[in-house]
């Protein structure tokens, strides 16, 4: 059985949920696609927008922070999730 490097996993989760230009771009893109899906009344397009939404990164980091009792990771993930939601709604 392969061993798993705990520090590498935590670093990967933190880097995937960080508020970076790629995260902002994907959030804006997915909210635009969801808007088009709502205007066209197309469930498939709305689901497609949910699939490309990067908001899962902060959710995973928050879960990892809760599992490892890392209060800093939980607070950081909450901030990034809130920022992503604000960016999508704007």
PDB file with one MODEL, atoms N, CA, C and O in Angstrom:
MODEL        1
ATOM      1  N   UNK A   1       0.838  -1.167   0.000  1.00  0.00           N
ATOM      2  CA  UNK A   1       0.000   0.000   0.000  1.00  0.00           C
ATOM      3  C   UNK A   1       0.888   1.238   0.000  1.00  0.00           C
ATOM      4  O   UNK A   1       1.829   1.326   0.789  1.00  0.00           O
ATOM      5  N   UNK A   2       0.598   2.190  -0.875  1.00  0.00           N
ATOM      6  CA  UNK A   2       1.382   3.416  -0.958  1.00  0.00           C
ATOM      7  C   UNK A   2       1.053   4.328   0.220  1.00  0.00           C
ATOM      8  O   UNK A   2      -0.091   4.411   0.667  1.00  0.00           O
ATOM      9  N   UNK A   3       2.083   5.005   0.705  1.00  0.00           N
ATOM     10  CA  UNK A   3       1.853   5.967   1.780  1.00  0.00           C
ATOM     11  C   UNK A   3       1.490   7.315   1.167  1.00  0.00           C
ATOM     12  O   UNK A   3       1.820   7.599   0.015  1.00  0.00           O
ATOM     13  N   UNK A   4       0.814   8.128   1.947  1.00  0.00           N
ATOM     14  CA  UNK A   4       0.362   9.431   1.489  1.00  0.00           C
ATOM     15  C   UNK A   4       1.050  10.505   2.316  1.00  0.00           C
ATOM     16  O   UNK A   4       1.032  10.448   3.545  1.00  0.00           O
ATOM     17  N   UNK A   5       1.650  11.474   1.656  1.00  0.00           N
ATOM     18  CA  UNK A   5       2.327  12.560   2.342  1.00  0.00           C
ATOM     19  C   UNK A   5       1.286  13.589   2.773  1.00  0.00           C
ATOM     20  O   UNK A   5       0.720  14.299   1.942  1.00  0.00           O
ATOM     21  N   UNK A   6       1.042  13.663   4.070  1.00  0.00           N
ATOM     22  CA  UNK A   6      -0.001  14.543   4.619  1.00  0.00           C
ATOM     23  C   UNK A   6       0.250  16.001   4.278  1.00  0.00           C
ATOM     24  O   UNK A   6      -0.680  16.719   3.912  1.00  0.00           O
ATOM     25  N   UNK A   7       1.481  16.444   4.391  1.00  0.00           N
ATOM     26  CA  UNK A   7       1.808  17.844   4.111  1.00  0.00           C
ATOM     27  C   UNK A   7       1.568  18.182   2.644  1.00  0.00           C
ATOM     28  O   UNK A   7       1.093  19.273   2.328  1.00  0.00           O
ATOM     29  N   UNK A   8       1.894  17.253   1.749  1.00  0.00           N
ATOM     30  CA  UNK A   8       1.676  17.490   0.321  1.00  0.00           C
ATOM     31  C   UNK A   8       0.188  17.584   0.004  1.00  0.00           C
ATOM     32  O   UNK A   8      -0.222  18.408  -0.814  1.00  0.00           O
ATOM     33  N   UNK A   9      -0.614  16.755   0.638  1.00  0.00           N
ATOM     34  CA  UNK A   9      -2.061  16.793   0.415  1.00  0.00           C
ATOM     35  C   UNK A   9      -2.630  18.118   0.907  1.00  0.00           C
ATOM     36  O   UNK A   9      -3.417  18.753   0.205  1.00  0.00           O
ATOM     37  N   UNK A  10      -2.238  18.541   2.110  1.00  0.00           N
ATOM     38  CA  UNK A  10      -2.731  19.805   2.647  1.00  0.00           C
ATOM     39  C   UNK A  10      -2.298  20.982   1.778  1.00  0.00           C
ATOM     40  O   UNK A  10      -3.077  21.910   1.564  1.00  0.00           O
ATOM     41  N   UNK A  11      -1.072  20.953   1.276  1.00  0.00           N
ATOM     42  CA  UNK A  11      -0.589  22.027   0.411  1.00  0.00           C
ATOM     43  C   UNK A  11      -1.351  22.048  -0.911  1.00  0.00           C
ATOM     44  O   UNK A  11      -1.685  23.118  -1.420  1.00  0.00           O
ATOM     45  N   UNK A  12      -1.626  20.872  -1.465  1.00  0.00           N
ATOM     46  CA  UNK A  12      -2.373  20.797  -2.727  1.00  0.00           C
ATOM     47  C   UNK A  12      -3.796  21.326  -2.548  1.00  0.00           C
ATOM     48  O   UNK A  12      -4.296  22.068  -3.394  1.00  0.00           O
ATOM     49  N   UNK A  13      -4.438  20.951  -1.465  1.00  0.00           N
ATOM     50  CA  UNK A  13      -5.804  21.424  -1.206  1.00  0.00           C
ATOM     51  C   UNK A  13      -5.810  22.940  -1.034  1.00  0.00           C
ATOM     52  O   UNK A  13      -6.696  23.615  -1.558  1.00  0.00           O
ATOM     53  N   UNK A  14      -4.840  23.482  -0.311  1.00  0.00           N
ATOM     54  CA  UNK A  14      -4.770  24.929  -0.104  1.00  0.00           C
ATOM     55  C   UNK A  14      -4.505  25.670  -1.408  1.00  0.00           C
ATOM     56  O   UNK A  14      -5.078  26.736  -1.636  1.00  0.00           O
ATOM     57  N   UNK A  15      -3.649  25.127  -2.265  1.00  0.00           N
ATOM     58  CA  UNK A  15      -3.333  25.808  -3.522  1.00  0.00           C
ATOM     59  C   UNK A  15      -4.503  25.764  -4.503  1.00  0.00           C
ATOM     60  O   UNK A  15      -4.680  26.691  -5.293  1.00  0.00           O
ATOM     61  N   UNK A  16      -5.293  24.708  -4.461  1.00  0.00           N
ATOM     62  CA  UNK A  16      -6.435  24.593  -5.371  1.00  0.00           C
ATOM     63  C   UNK A  16      -7.591  25.498  -4.977  1.00  0.00           C
ATOM     64  O   UNK A  16      -8.447  25.797  -5.809  1.00  0.00           O
ATOM     65  N   UNK A  17      -7.632  25.936  -3.730  1.00  0.00           N
ATOM     66  CA  UNK A  17      -8.758  26.754  -3.299  1.00  0.00           C
ATOM     67  C   UNK A  17      -8.389  28.223  -3.134  1.00  0.00           C
ATOM     68  O   UNK A  17      -9.225  29.026  -2.718  1.00  0.00           O
ATOM     69  N   UNK A  18      -7.157  28.584  -3.454  1.00  0.00           N
ATOM     70  CA  UNK A  18      -6.718  29.970  -3.278  1.00  0.00           C
ATOM     71  C   UNK A  18      -7.390  30.889  -4.285  1.00  0.00           C
ATOM     72  O   UNK A  18      -7.716  30.492  -5.404  1.00  0.00           O
ATOM     73  N   UNK A  19      -7.586  32.121  -3.856  1.00  0.00           N
ATOM     74  CA  UNK A  19      -8.185  33.128  -4.723  1.00  0.00           C
ATOM     75  C   UNK A  19      -7.108  33.640  -5.682  1.00  0.00           C
ATOM     76  O   UNK A  19      -6.344  34.547  -5.352  1.00  0.00           O
ATOM     77  N   UNK A  20      -7.065  33.050  -6.851  1.00  0.00           N
ATOM     78  CA  UNK A  20      -6.067  33.370  -7.865  1.00  0.00           C
ATOM     79  C   UNK A  20      -6.793  33.847  -9.125  1.00  0.00           C
ATOM     80  O   UNK A  20      -8.013  33.713  -9.216  1.00  0.00           O
ATOM     81  N   UNK A  21      -6.071  34.396 -10.089  1.00  0.00           N
ATOM     82  CA  UNK A  21      -6.725  34.841 -11.333  1.00  0.00           C
ATOM     83  C   UNK A  21      -7.504  33.718 -12.032  1.00  0.00           C
ATOM     84  O   UNK A  21      -8.576  33.958 -12.588  1.00  0.00           O
ATOM     85  N   UNK A  22      -6.966  32.499 -12.004  1.00  0.00           N
ATOM     86  CA  UNK A  22      -7.674  31.366 -12.625  1.00  0.00           C
ATOM     87  C   UNK A  22      -9.005  31.105 -11.921  1.00  0.00           C
ATOM     88  O   UNK A  22     -10.017  30.832 -12.566  1.00  0.00           O
ATOM     89  N   UNK A  23      -8.989  31.191 -10.590  1.00  0.00           N
ATOM     90  CA  UNK A  23     -10.205  30.982  -9.790  1.00  0.00           C
ATOM     91  C   UNK A  23     -11.244  32.051 -10.133  1.00  0.00           C
ATOM     92  O   UNK A  23     -12.417  31.738 -10.334  1.00  0.00           O
ATOM     93  N   UNK A  24     -10.810  33.315 -10.201  1.00  0.00           N
ATOM     94  CA  UNK A  24     -11.729  34.411 -10.513  1.00  0.00           C
ATOM     95  C   UNK A  24     -12.287  34.264 -11.925  1.00  0.00           C
ATOM     96  O   UNK A  24     -13.483  34.453 -12.148  1.00  0.00           O
ATOM     97  N   UNK A  25     -11.419  33.925 -12.875  1.00  0.00           N
ATOM     98  CA  UNK A  25     -11.866  33.765 -14.261  1.00  0.00           C
ATOM     99  C   UNK A  25     -12.893  32.648 -14.391  1.00  0.00           C
ATOM    100  O   UNK A  25     -13.924  32.820 -15.041  1.00  0.00           O
ATOM    101  N   UNK A  26     -12.614  31.506 -13.775  1.00  0.00           N
ATOM    102  CA  UNK A  26     -13.546  30.379 -13.868  1.00  0.00           C
ATOM    103  C   UNK A  26     -14.871  30.695 -13.173  1.00  0.00           C
ATOM    104  O   UNK A  26     -15.925  30.260 -13.637  1.00  0.00           O
ATOM    105  N   UNK A  27     -14.836  31.440 -12.077  1.00  0.00           N
ATOM    106  CA  UNK A  27     -16.070  31.815 -11.383  1.00  0.00           C
ATOM    107  C   UNK A  27     -16.920  32.731 -12.255  1.00  0.00           C
ATOM    108  O   UNK A  27     -18.128  32.528 -12.379  1.00  0.00           O
ATOM    109  N   UNK A  28     -16.296  33.733 -12.856  1.00  0.00           N
ATOM    110  CA  UNK A  28     -17.028  34.650 -13.732  1.00  0.00           C
ATOM    111  C   UNK A  28     -17.556  33.907 -14.958  1.00  0.00           C
ATOM    112  O   UNK A  28     -18.692  34.126 -15.379  1.00  0.00           O
ATOM    113  N   UNK A  29     -16.738  33.037 -15.524  1.00  0.00           N
ATOM    114  CA  UNK A  29     -17.160  32.262 -16.689  1.00  0.00           C
ATOM    115  C   UNK A  29     -18.351  31.358 -16.359  1.00  0.00           C
ATOM    116  O   UNK A  29     -19.311  31.293 -17.128  1.00  0.00           O
ATOM    117  N   UNK A  30     -18.294  30.674 -15.240  1.00  0.00           N
ATOM    118  CA  UNK A  30     -19.395  29.770 -14.890  1.00  0.00           C
ATOM    119  C   UNK A  30     -20.668  30.540 -14.563  1.00  0.00           C
ATOM    120  O   UNK A  30     -21.764  30.075 -14.876  1.00  0.00           O
ATOM    121  N   UNK A  31     -20.543  31.705 -13.942  1.00  0.00           N
ATOM    122  CA  UNK A  31     -21.756  32.477 -13.666  1.00  0.00           C
ATOM    123  C   UNK A  31     -22.348  33.037 -14.960  1.00  0.00           C
ATOM    124  O   UNK A  31     -23.568  33.146 -15.084  1.00  0.00           O
ATOM    125  N   UNK A  32     -21.501  33.390 -15.919  1.00  0.00           N
ATOM    126  CA  UNK A  32     -22.013  33.832 -17.223  1.00  0.00           C
ATOM    127  C   UNK A  32     -22.736  32.717 -17.961  1.00  0.00           C
ATOM    128  O   UNK A  32     -23.791  32.943 -18.554  1.00  0.00           O
ATOM    129  N   UNK A  33     -22.181  31.529 -17.929  1.00  0.00           N
ATOM    130  CA  UNK A  33     -22.828  30.384 -18.572  1.00  0.00           C
ATOM    131  C   UNK A  33     -24.142  30.049 -17.879  1.00  0.00           C
ATOM    132  O   UNK A  33     -25.126  29.714 -18.539  1.00  0.00           O
ATOM    133  N   UNK A  34     -24.163  30.139 -16.545  1.00  0.00           N
ATOM    134  CA  UNK A  34     -25.407  29.877 -15.812  1.00  0.00           C
ATOM    135  C   UNK A  34     -26.470  30.914 -16.163  1.00  0.00           C
ATOM    136  O   UNK A  34     -27.652  30.584 -16.266  1.00  0.00           O
ATOM    137  N   UNK A  35     -26.054  32.163 -16.346  1.00  0.00           N
ATOM    138  CA  UNK A  35     -27.005  33.207 -16.746  1.00  0.00           C
ATOM    139  C   UNK A  35     -27.599  32.901 -18.113  1.00  0.00           C
ATOM    140  O   UNK A  35     -28.806  33.035 -18.318  1.00  0.00           O
ATOM    141  N   UNK A  36     -26.751  32.492 -19.045  1.00  0.00           N
ATOM    142  CA  UNK A  36     -27.266  32.115 -20.368  1.00  0.00           C
ATOM    143  C   UNK A  36     -28.225  30.937 -20.273  1.00  0.00           C
ATOM    144  O   UNK A  36     -29.242  30.901 -20.966  1.00  0.00           O
ATOM    145  N   UNK A  37     -27.903  29.976 -19.418  1.00  0.00           N
ATOM    146  CA  UNK A  37     -28.792  28.834 -19.228  1.00  0.00           C
ATOM    147  C   UNK A  37     -30.135  29.235 -18.649  1.00  0.00           C
ATOM    148  O   UNK A  37     -31.171  28.685 -19.024  1.00  0.00           O
ATOM    149  N   UNK A  38     -30.118  30.192 -17.736  1.00  0.00           N
ATOM    150  CA  UNK A  38     -31.389  30.673 -17.184  1.00  0.00           C
ATOM    151  C   UNK A  38     -32.200  31.423 -18.232  1.00  0.00           C
ATOM    152  O   UNK A  38     -33.420  31.276 -18.302  1.00  0.00           O
ATOM    153  N   UNK A  39     -31.521  32.225 -19.045  1.00  0.00           N
ATOM    154  CA  UNK A  39     -32.227  32.966 -20.086  1.00  0.00           C
ATOM    155  C   UNK A  39     -32.815  32.039 -21.150  1.00  0.00           C
ATOM    156  O   UNK A  39     -33.873  32.325 -21.711  1.00  0.00           O
ATOM    157  N   UNK A  40     -32.130  30.930 -21.427  1.00  0.00           N
ATOM    158  CA  UNK A  40     -32.609  29.971 -22.422  1.00  0.00           C
ATOM    159  C   UNK A  40     -33.514  28.915 -21.813  1.00  0.00           C
ATOM    160  O   UNK A  40     -34.066  28.083 -22.533  1.00  0.00           O
ATOM    161  N   UNK A  41     -33.669  28.938 -20.518  1.00  0.00           N
ATOM    162  CA  UNK A  41     -34.464  27.939 -19.803  1.00  0.00           C
ATOM    163  C   UNK A  41     -33.934  26.531 -20.097  1.00  0.00           C
ATOM    164  O   UNK A  41     -34.698  25.608 -20.377  1.00  0.00           O
ATOM    165  N   UNK A  42     -32.602  26.392 -20.024  1.00  0.00           N
ATOM    166  CA  UNK A  42     -31.947  25.126 -20.340  1.00  0.00           C
ATOM    167  C   UNK A  42     -31.276  24.550 -19.088  1.00  0.00           C
ATOM    168  O   UNK A  42     -30.292  25.095 -18.588  1.00  0.00           O
ATOM    169  N   UNK A  43     -31.816  23.463 -18.605  1.00  0.00           N
ATOM    170  CA  UNK A  43     -31.271  22.822 -17.419  1.00  0.00           C
ATOM    171  C   UNK A  43     -29.873  22.274 -17.698  1.00  0.00           C
ATOM    172  O   UNK A  43     -29.008  22.319 -16.822  1.00  0.00           O
ATOM    173  N   UNK A  44     -29.645  21.768 -18.879  1.00  0.00           N
ATOM    174  CA  UNK A  44     -28.342  21.186 -19.223  1.00  0.00           C
ATOM    175  C   UNK A  44     -27.237  22.241 -19.167  1.00  0.00           C
ATOM    176  O   UNK A  44     -26.134  21.949 -18.705  1.00  0.00           O
ATOM    177  N   UNK A  45     -27.512  23.451 -19.626  1.00  0.00           N
ATOM    178  CA  UNK A  45     -26.509  24.511 -19.603  1.00  0.00           C
ATOM    179  C   UNK A  45     -26.233  24.946 -18.165  1.00  0.00           C
ATOM    180  O   UNK A  45     -25.085  25.226 -17.817  1.00  0.00           O
ATOM    181  N   UNK A  46     -27.246  25.006 -17.343  1.00  0.00           N
ATOM    182  CA  UNK A  46     -27.065  25.371 -15.938  1.00  0.00           C
ATOM    183  C   UNK A  46     -26.226  24.320 -15.218  1.00  0.00           C
ATOM    184  O   UNK A  46     -25.351  24.664 -14.423  1.00  0.00           O
ATOM    185  N   UNK A  47     -26.484  23.065 -15.485  1.00  0.00           N
ATOM    186  CA  UNK A  47     -25.685  21.994 -14.882  1.00  0.00           C
ATOM    187  C   UNK A  47     -24.251  22.065 -15.389  1.00  0.00           C
ATOM    188  O   UNK A  47     -23.316  21.826 -14.625  1.00  0.00           O
ATOM    189  N   UNK A  48     -24.066  22.385 -16.650  1.00  0.00           N
ATOM    190  CA  UNK A  48     -22.721  22.556 -17.201  1.00  0.00           C
ATOM    191  C   UNK A  48     -21.970  23.681 -16.503  1.00  0.00           C
ATOM    192  O   UNK A  48     -20.769  23.568 -16.259  1.00  0.00           O
ATOM    193  N   UNK A  49     -22.666  24.762 -16.181  1.00  0.00           N
ATOM    194  CA  UNK A  49     -22.042  25.869 -15.449  1.00  0.00           C
ATOM    195  C   UNK A  49     -21.627  25.425 -14.049  1.00  0.00           C
ATOM    196  O   UNK A  49     -20.585  25.844 -13.544  1.00  0.00           O
ATOM    197  N   UNK A  50     -22.430  24.588 -13.433  1.00  0.00           N
ATOM    198  CA  UNK A  50     -22.070  24.088 -12.108  1.00  0.00           C
ATOM    199  C   UNK A  50     -20.851  23.182 -12.184  1.00  0.00           C
ATOM    200  O   UNK A  50     -20.056  23.138 -11.245  1.00  0.00           O
ATOM    201  N   UNK A  51     -20.692  22.462 -13.279  1.00  0.00           N
ATOM    202  CA  UNK A  51     -19.554  21.561 -13.422  1.00  0.00           C
ATOM    203  C   UNK A  51     -18.234  22.297 -13.566  1.00  0.00           C
ATOM    204  O   UNK A  51     -17.203  21.794 -13.120  1.00  0.00           O
ATOM    205  N   UNK A  52     -18.238  23.484 -14.181  1.00  0.00           N
ATOM    206  CA  UNK A  52     -16.984  24.208 -14.344  1.00  0.00           C
ATOM    207  C   UNK A  52     -16.744  25.212 -13.225  1.00  0.00           C
ATOM    208  O   UNK A  52     -15.703  25.869 -13.200  1.00  0.00           O
ATOM    209  N   UNK A  53     -17.669  25.336 -12.320  1.00  0.00           N
ATOM    210  CA  UNK A  53     -17.500  26.270 -11.207  1.00  0.00           C
ATOM    211  C   UNK A  53     -16.382  25.798 -10.273  1.00  0.00           C
ATOM    212  O   UNK A  53     -16.364  24.635  -9.871  1.00  0.00           O
ATOM    213  N   UNK A  54     -15.450  26.692  -9.927  1.00  0.00           N
ATOM    214  CA  UNK A  54     -14.329  26.289  -9.072  1.00  0.00           C
ATOM    215  C   UNK A  54     -14.633  26.396  -7.584  1.00  0.00           C
ATOM    216  O   UNK A  54     -13.715  26.291  -6.771  1.00  0.00           O
ATOM    217  N   UNK A  55     -15.878  26.600  -7.205  1.00  0.00           N
ATOM    218  CA  UNK A  55     -16.214  26.792  -5.796  1.00  0.00           C
ATOM    219  C   UNK A  55     -16.030  25.528  -4.956  1.00  0.00           C
ATOM    220  O   UNK A  55     -16.097  25.584  -3.728  1.00  0.00           O
ATOM    221  N   UNK A  56     -15.801  24.407  -5.600  1.00  0.00           N
ATOM    222  CA  UNK A  56     -15.587  23.172  -4.849  1.00  0.00           C
ATOM    223  C   UNK A  56     -14.240  23.177  -4.124  1.00  0.00           C
ATOM    224  O   UNK A  56     -14.093  22.511  -3.099  1.00  0.00           O
ATOM    225  N   UNK A  57     -13.264  23.910  -4.636  1.00  0.00           N
ATOM    226  CA  UNK A  57     -11.945  23.985  -3.993  1.00  0.00           C
ATOM    227  C   UNK A  57     -12.012  24.492  -2.561  1.00  0.00           C
ATOM    228  O   UNK A  57     -11.497  23.833  -1.658  1.00  0.00           O
ATOM    229  N   UNK A  58     -12.641  25.666  -2.322  1.00  0.00           N
ATOM    230  CA  UNK A  58     -12.760  26.126  -0.945  1.00  0.00           C
ATOM    231  C   UNK A  58     -13.618  25.215  -0.064  1.00  0.00           C
ATOM    232  O   UNK A  58     -13.383  25.116   1.141  1.00  0.00           O
ATOM    233  N   UNK A  59     -14.594  24.563  -0.651  1.00  0.00           N
ATOM    234  CA  UNK A  59     -15.425  23.646   0.131  1.00  0.00           C
ATOM    235  C   UNK A  59     -14.589  22.449   0.592  1.00  0.00           C
ATOM    236  O   UNK A  59     -14.711  22.005   1.733  1.00  0.00           O
ATOM    237  N   UNK A  60     -13.749  21.935  -0.293  1.00  0.00           N
ATOM    238  CA  UNK A  60     -12.872  20.820   0.073  1.00  0.00           C
ATOM    239  C   UNK A  60     -11.858  21.269   1.129  1.00  0.00           C
ATOM    240  O   UNK A  60     -11.572  20.530   2.071  1.00  0.00           O
ATOM    241  N   UNK A  61     -11.312  22.489   0.968  1.00  0.00           N
ATOM    242  CA  UNK A  61     -10.355  22.974   1.963  1.00  0.00           C
ATOM    243  C   UNK A  61     -11.014  23.158   3.324  1.00  0.00           C
ATOM    244  O   UNK A  61     -10.403  22.876   4.355  1.00  0.00           O
ATOM    245  N   UNK A  62     -12.241  23.622   3.331  1.00  0.00           N
ATOM    246  CA  UNK A  62     -12.945  23.778   4.611  1.00  0.00           C
ATOM    247  C   UNK A  62     -13.167  22.423   5.267  1.00  0.00           C
ATOM    248  O   UNK A  62     -12.982  22.280   6.475  1.00  0.00           O
ATOM    249  N   UNK A  63     -13.561  21.432   4.481  1.00  0.00           N
ATOM    250  CA  UNK A  63     -13.728  20.084   5.018  1.00  0.00           C
ATOM    251  C   UNK A  63     -12.428  19.513   5.541  1.00  0.00           C
ATOM    252  O   UNK A  63     -12.403  18.871   6.591  1.00  0.00           O
ATOM    253  N   UNK A  64     -11.336  19.745   4.803  1.00  0.00           N
ATOM    254  CA  UNK A  64     -10.024  19.275   5.255  1.00  0.00           C
ATOM    255  C   UNK A  64      -9.616  19.997   6.536  1.00  0.00           C
ATOM    256  O   UNK A  64      -9.054  19.388   7.446  1.00  0.00           O
ATOM    257  N   UNK A  65      -9.899  21.286   6.602  1.00  0.00           N
ATOM    258  CA  UNK A  65      -9.582  22.043   7.813  1.00  0.00           C
ATOM    259  C   UNK A  65     -10.377  21.556   9.013  1.00  0.00           C
ATOM    260  O   UNK A  65      -9.847  21.482  10.122  1.00  0.00           O
ATOM    261  N   UNK A  66     -11.626  21.228   8.804  1.00  0.00           N
ATOM    262  CA  UNK A  66     -12.447  20.691   9.894  1.00  0.00           C
ATOM    263  C   UNK A  66     -11.957  19.315  10.321  1.00  0.00           C
ATOM    264  O   UNK A  66     -11.956  18.991  11.509  1.00  0.00           O
ATOM    265  N   UNK A  67     -11.543  18.509   9.355  1.00  0.00           N
ATOM    266  CA  UNK A  67     -11.074  17.157   9.669  1.00  0.00           C
ATOM    267  C   UNK A  67      -9.744  17.161  10.403  1.00  0.00           C
ATOM    268  O   UNK A  67      -9.484  16.285  11.228  1.00  0.00           O
ATOM    269  N   UNK A  68      -8.891  18.157  10.103  1.00  0.00           N
ATOM    270  CA  UNK A  68      -7.569  18.210  10.725  1.00  0.00           C
ATOM    271  C   UNK A  68      -7.485  19.242  11.843  1.00  0.00           C
ATOM    272  O   UNK A  68      -6.406  19.494  12.380  1.00  0.00           O
ATOM    273  N   UNK A  69      -8.605  19.832  12.191  1.00  0.00           N
ATOM    274  CA  UNK A  69      -8.678  20.844  13.251  1.00  0.00           C
ATOM    275  C   UNK A  69      -7.758  22.031  12.964  1.00  0.00           C
ATOM    276  O   UNK A  69      -7.107  22.549  13.872  1.00  0.00           O
ATOM    277  N   UNK A  70      -7.707  22.458  11.708  1.00  0.00           N
ATOM    278  CA  UNK A  70      -6.887  23.601  11.299  1.00  0.00           C
ATOM    279  C   UNK A  70      -7.800  24.815  11.147  1.00  0.00           C
ATOM    280  O   UNK A  70      -8.425  25.011  10.105  1.00  0.00           O
ATOM    281  N   UNK A  71      -7.865  25.620  12.194  1.00  0.00           N
ATOM    282  CA  UNK A  71      -8.772  26.765  12.196  1.00  0.00           C
ATOM    283  C   UNK A  71      -8.399  27.782  11.114  1.00  0.00           C
ATOM    284  O   UNK A  71      -9.279  28.421  10.538  1.00  0.00           O
ATOM    285  N   UNK A  72      -7.107  27.935  10.837  1.00  0.00           N
ATOM    286  CA  UNK A  72      -6.684  28.870   9.793  1.00  0.00           C
ATOM    287  C   UNK A  72      -7.194  28.469   8.420  1.00  0.00           C
ATOM    288  O   UNK A  72      -7.616  29.319   7.635  1.00  0.00           O
ATOM    289  N   UNK A  73      -7.155  27.189   8.135  1.00  0.00           N
ATOM    290  CA  UNK A  73      -7.643  26.705   6.842  1.00  0.00           C
ATOM    291  C   UNK A  73      -9.149  26.887   6.727  1.00  0.00           C
ATOM    292  O   UNK A  73      -9.657  27.201   5.651  1.00  0.00           O
ATOM    293  N   UNK A  74      -9.862  26.694   7.827  1.00  0.00           N
ATOM    294  CA  UNK A  74     -11.319  26.873   7.806  1.00  0.00           C
ATOM    295  C   UNK A  74     -11.662  28.339   7.548  1.00  0.00           C
ATOM    296  O   UNK A  74     -12.539  28.640   6.738  1.00  0.00           O
ATOM    297  N   UNK A  75     -10.971  29.253   8.239  1.00  0.00           N
ATOM    298  CA  UNK A  75     -11.229  30.684   8.035  1.00  0.00           C
ATOM    299  C   UNK A  75     -10.855  31.121   6.621  1.00  0.00           C
ATOM    300  O   UNK A  75     -11.593  31.880   5.991  1.00  0.00           O
ATOM    301  N   UNK A  76      -9.725  30.652   6.123  1.00  0.00           N
ATOM    302  CA  UNK A  76      -9.275  31.009   4.779  1.00  0.00           C
ATOM    303  C   UNK A  76     -10.259  30.481   3.723  1.00  0.00           C
ATOM    304  O   UNK A  76     -10.600  31.189   2.776  1.00  0.00           O
ATOM    305  N   UNK A  77     -10.701  29.250   3.894  1.00  0.00           N
ATOM    306  CA  UNK A  77     -11.649  28.667   2.941  1.00  0.00           C
ATOM    307  C   UNK A  77     -12.973  29.419   2.960  1.00  0.00           C
ATOM    308  O   UNK A  77     -13.588  29.633   1.915  1.00  0.00           O
ATOM    309  N   UNK A  78     -13.411  29.820   4.156  1.00  0.00           N
ATOM    310  CA  UNK A  78     -14.656  30.584   4.258  1.00  0.00           C
ATOM    311  C   UNK A  78     -14.517  31.918   3.520  1.00  0.00           C
ATOM    312  O   UNK A  78     -15.440  32.349   2.829  1.00  0.00           O
ATOM    313  N   UNK A  79     -13.367  32.562   3.668  1.00  0.00           N
ATOM    314  CA  UNK A  79     -13.140  33.839   2.992  1.00  0.00           C
ATOM    315  C   UNK A  79     -13.125  33.673   1.477  1.00  0.00           C
ATOM    316  O   UNK A  79     -13.727  34.472   0.760  1.00  0.00           O
ATOM    317  N   UNK A  80     -12.433  32.630   0.979  1.00  0.00           N
ATOM    318  CA  UNK A  80     -12.367  32.417  -0.467  1.00  0.00           C
ATOM    319  C   UNK A  80     -13.736  32.039  -1.031  1.00  0.00           C
ATOM    320  O   UNK A  80     -14.102  32.471  -2.124  1.00  0.00           O
ATOM    321  N   UNK A  81     -14.481  31.240  -0.291  1.00  0.00           N
ATOM    322  CA  UNK A  81     -15.819  30.858  -0.749  1.00  0.00           C
ATOM    323  C   UNK A  81     -16.734  32.073  -0.801  1.00  0.00           C
ATOM    324  O   UNK A  81     -17.495  32.247  -1.753  1.00  0.00           O
ATOM    325  N   UNK A  82     -16.656  32.909   0.222  1.00  0.00           N
ATOM    326  CA  UNK A  82     -17.463  34.128   0.253  1.00  0.00           C
ATOM    327  C   UNK A  82     -17.078  35.055  -0.908  1.00  0.00           C
ATOM    328  O   UNK A  82     -17.947  35.612  -1.578  1.00  0.00           O
ATOM    329  N   UNK A  83     -15.767  35.213  -1.140  1.00  0.00           N
ATOM    330  CA  UNK A  83     -15.299  36.054  -2.248  1.00  0.00           C
ATOM    331  C   UNK A  83     -15.751  35.495  -3.597  1.00  0.00           C
ATOM    332  O   UNK A  83     -16.152  36.250  -4.482  1.00  0.00           O
ATOM    333  N   UNK A  84     -15.684  34.178  -3.752  1.00  0.00           N
ATOM    334  CA  UNK A  84     -16.127  33.568  -5.007  1.00  0.00           C
ATOM    335  C   UNK A  84     -17.618  33.747  -5.241  1.00  0.00           C
ATOM    336  O   UNK A  84     -18.051  33.997  -6.366  1.00  0.00           O
ATOM    337  N   UNK A  85     -18.396  33.621  -4.185  1.00  0.00           N
ATOM    338  CA  UNK A  85     -19.844  33.818  -4.306  1.00  0.00           C
ATOM    339  C   UNK A  85     -20.160  35.268  -4.655  1.00  0.00           C
ATOM    340  O   UNK A  85     -21.023  35.533  -5.492  1.00  0.00           O
ATOM    341  N   UNK A  86     -19.462  36.209  -4.015  1.00  0.00           N
ATOM    342  CA  UNK A  86     -19.665  37.620  -4.348  1.00  0.00           C
ATOM    343  C   UNK A  86     -19.277  37.912  -5.793  1.00  0.00           C
ATOM    344  O   UNK A  86     -19.958  38.670  -6.483  1.00  0.00           O
ATOM    345  N   UNK A  87     -18.199  37.320  -6.239  1.00  0.00           N
ATOM    346  CA  UNK A  87     -17.750  37.516  -7.614  1.00  0.00           C
ATOM    347  C   UNK A  87     -18.762  36.942  -8.601  1.00  0.00           C
ATOM    348  O   UNK A  87     -19.004  37.536  -9.651  1.00  0.00           O
ATOM    349  N   UNK A  88     -19.342  35.819  -8.283  1.00  0.00           N
ATOM    350  CA  UNK A  88     -20.323  35.197  -9.176  1.00  0.00           C
ATOM    351  C   UNK A  88     -21.621  35.988  -9.216  1.00  0.00           C
ATOM    352  O   UNK A  88     -22.264  36.066 -10.264  1.00  0.00           O
ATOM    353  N   UNK A  89     -22.014  36.572  -8.098  1.00  0.00           N
ATOM    354  CA  UNK A  89     -23.277  37.296  -8.033  1.00  0.00           C
ATOM    355  C   UNK A  89     -23.144  38.689  -8.620  1.00  0.00           C
ATOM    356  O   UNK A  89     -24.110  39.237  -9.153  1.00  0.00           O
ATOM    357  N   UNK A  90     -21.969  39.258  -8.526  1.00  0.00           N
ATOM    358  CA  UNK A  90     -21.767  40.642  -8.972  1.00  0.00           C
ATOM    359  C   UNK A  90     -22.227  40.796 -10.378  1.00  0.00           C
ATOM    360  O   UNK A  90     -22.142  41.889 -10.939  1.00  0.00           O
TER     361      UNK A  90
ENDMDL
END
